[in-house]
């Protein structure tokens, strides 16, 4: 009888463990599925742990993400030219310094780097591996070299972080850039690049409250044309608009910017795993 009691207790314990594991799996799978759905529609709800609750750890980590903080310091001479794409007869400057906050005076290359470094840390905390094309403003690395670096070091996606500018100070909002289906160099990346752009832009705008200006096709961007993995450019907001210029320098807004981009990357990989 004692042996039977021990066996019965063991079976009961095993059943509890299996039930708990199944519950954990279904909960985790549902969380991943919700993020994948938001990639397509830009709507839905994500449960965020409140104070004192256990922080949700992304199950989509382990992937390798390339991050490019757009531009570099204004003192770095990158005026020498390089082909616009593999085998191209069109040449462009290796890199430019970008725009400047019209109201804050902060240069774009500085904002891009600040957000990119914070994004790196956030992605690492979620279990991702991250490749940075630059980690300071002194880097003299061209747009083509940045794209090749991400590919050569095993990046699965290439996320380029930028901010926008306009002669019209009333223009505001965030937009994404992606290669078109007719891109002469990377047309085969069109579908996945579009999905990556859509995922990041939707989540970013939801997190920040910035207007979603949609996705634009660009086939003349060296950093896109030299990529061999899905690639996107996120134009985070307009540094020539007073509200967005100041907002993008606000600590709390920057945290939302980073969370939105990271959630978009989660969404992309969740959607890919569901194909």
N, C-alpha and C positions, 0 to 999 in steps of 0.2 A: 504493500500500500504506500509506503514512504517513497518508493521508487516512482510509482505512478504519480504521486503528488508532485514530485520534483519534475517529472516529464511534463505534467500538465502546466505547472508554473512556467516552465521554460517555453512551452508553446505559446502561452498567453503573452509572455514578454516579447517573443518574436513577432506575434501578431501586432502588438502595439508599435514595435519598431517599423514594421512594414507599412502600417497605416500612416505613421508620422512621415515616413519617407515619401509615400504617395501624395500626402497632403502638401508636403513641401514642394514636390515636383510640380503639382498642378498649379500651385500658387505662383511658382517661379515662371512656369511656361505661360501662364496668363499675363504676367507682368511683361514678359518679352513680346507676347502677341499684341498687347495694347500699344507698345512702342512701335511695332511694325505697322499697325493700322494707322498710327498718326503720321507715318512717313507718307502714306498715300493721300490722306484726307486733310491733315493738319488740324484735326479736331479729335476730341476724346479727353479722358481724364487720367492723370497719373497720380497715384497715391504717394504723398510725400510724408515721411516720418516726422511726427511732431516732437517737441522737446521731451527728452527722456526716452523716446522710443528708439529701437534699434535701427541704425542706418541701413538702408537697402544697398546691397552690394551688387553691382551689375554682373550678370552671368555671361555677358557678351565679351568679356575681356579675353586676353590671350592673342587678340589680333594685333597687327602692326600698323600703326598710323603715322603717316608722314605729315608734318606741320611746317608750313612755310610762312614765317612772319614777313610780309611783303616789304620790299625795298631795303634800304640800309642807310647809314649815316650820310648826311649831305657832303661830308668831307672825303668820302670814299669815291674815287673816280672810276665810274663804270661806263664811261662813254664809248669805249671800244665796242665794236659791233660783233654780232654773232648771227648765224642763220635763224630765220624765224621758225624753222622746223627741219627735221632730217632731210638733207638733200635740197633744201630751199635755196633759190637764188635771191630771195628777199632777205635783207639784213636789218636788224634792229639793235639799238643800244643794249648792252648786256644787262643793264638794270637802271632804274631811275630812283629818285629819292622820294617820290610821292607828293601828296598834298600836305597842307598844314591847317590846324584848327584856326579858323578865322577869328574866333572869339577867345579861345584859350591860349593860342600860340603854340600848342603842342604839335610837333611834327608827326605825320602819319607813321613813319618808320618806328617811332617810339611807342605809339599806341599799339601798333601791330605786334611789336615784340612783347609788350606787357601782357596783352591778352593771350598771346601764344604760349608764353611761359606758364601762365596760370592754367591754361588749357592742358598743357603737358602734365602738370602736377595732378590735375583732376582726372585725366585719362589714366595715368599711372595708378592712382588710387582705386580706379575701377578695374584694374587688372590688364590694361593695355600695355603694349610696348610702343614707345614713341621715338620717331626719328625727327630731329630738328635740323632744318637747313641752316639756321643760324641761331646763336644764343647771345649775341651782342650786336651792337650797331656798327662795329668796325669790320664786319665780315665782308670780304670782297669776293662774292660768289654770284655768278650770273644766273639768270632765270633758267637757262638750259641746264647748267650744272646742278642747280637745285633739284630739278625734276629727275635728272639722272641719279643723283645721290639717293633720293627716296627709293627709286626702283632697285638700284644696285645693293642697297642695304636691307632689302626685303620688305619694303612697305607694301601694304595691300591697297591702301587708298592714299590720296594726296590732297590735303586740305590747305588751301592758300588763304591767308587772313589779310584782308585789306579794309580800307575805309575810303569813302567816296568824297567827291567835291563837285561843285557846280557854280556857275556864275550867278545863278538864281538862288539867293539865300533862303527862299521859301521851300525849296525842294528838300524832301526828307524821306527816310525809309531805308530798308535793307533790301538787297537783291543778290541773286546768285548768278554766276557765270559758268557756262558749260560748253563743251564742244558740240557742234551741230552734227546731224547725220551725214552731212556732206563734207565734213572736215577732211582735207586732203592728207592728213597725217595720222589722225587718231579716230577716224569714224567708227572703228570697232569698239571704242570706249564710250560711244554716245549714250547707250541705254543705261549702263551702270553709272556713268558720270551724272546723267540727268537725275537718276534716283538719289544719288548721294547729295546732289545740290538741293533737291526737293526736301529730303529728310532734314538736312541741316537748317535750311532757310525756314521751314515751317516751325521747327522746334525753337529756333532762335527768336523768331518774331513773337511766338507765344510767350516765351520766357521774359522778353524785354518789353513787350508792348509796342515795339516799333512796327510801322506800316510795312506790309509785305508787298514789295514791288515786283515780285515774280522772278522768273528765270530768263536770262538773255543768252543767246548763242554768240560765242566769240571763237573765230577760227584764226585770228591774227595774234593770239597771245603765245609768246614763246614758251612760257611756263606750262601752258596747256599742251602745246604741240609736241613738246619733247617728253611728255609723260608716257609711261607704258602701263600705268595703272589708273583706275578711275580717278578723275581729278575734278576739283571744284574751286571756284573763287567765291568767297563770301565777302561782299561789300557790306560791312557792319552798320554803316550809317553815314550821313553826310556831315563832314567836319566843317562845312560852310554854312550849315544851319545852326542857329544859336542854341536851340533846345537840345539837339542831338550832340553838338560839339561838347557842351557842358555835361550832358548825361553820360557820354562815353568816358568822361574823366571821373565820374562818381563811383566810389568804391562799391556801393551796393549794386549799382547798375552793372558794373564790370563783372561782379559775381554772377548776375543773371545772364550776362552775355556768355560767359564761360560755361555755365550749366546748360544753356540752350544748345550751344554747339556740341557739347559732349553728349547730350541727350539725342541730338540728331545723328551723331555717329552710332550710338546704340541702336537707334531706329533703323539705320541703314543695314547694319549687320543682322539685326533681327529679321528684316525683310529678306535679306539674302539667304538666311538659313531656312526661310519658309518657302523658298522657290521649289 
